Amino acid sequence: MASIVFAAQVDGKVAAGDWAGALESSRKAKAFATWAAAVAVFLVAAYLLFFFVMMLMSVFATTTTSTLS
């Protein structure tokens, strides 16, 4: 969301002649987009790992029976 806001500011700053401001907004947009992508990849990997571990636990789960009569 923040990267979209900063990216939208670039054209307006270029049109106003604020090249330094446009470059800074562009850098911030790139940084936010990069961090958002990294967090998304991490969360997907964590979810898949959790799912895989739960699946393995269910496969290897054994039922215990009582031998007491």
WOPE-V233994 format. One record per run of one state. SS is the DSSP state (h for helix, s for strand, l for the rest). FROM is the first residue (numbers start at 1). LEN is the number of residues. If there is no record, write none. Layout:
# WOPE-V233994
SS;FROM;LEN / SS;FROM;LEN
This chain:
# WOPE-V233994
l;1;1 / h;2;14 / l;16;3 / h;19;42 / l;61;9
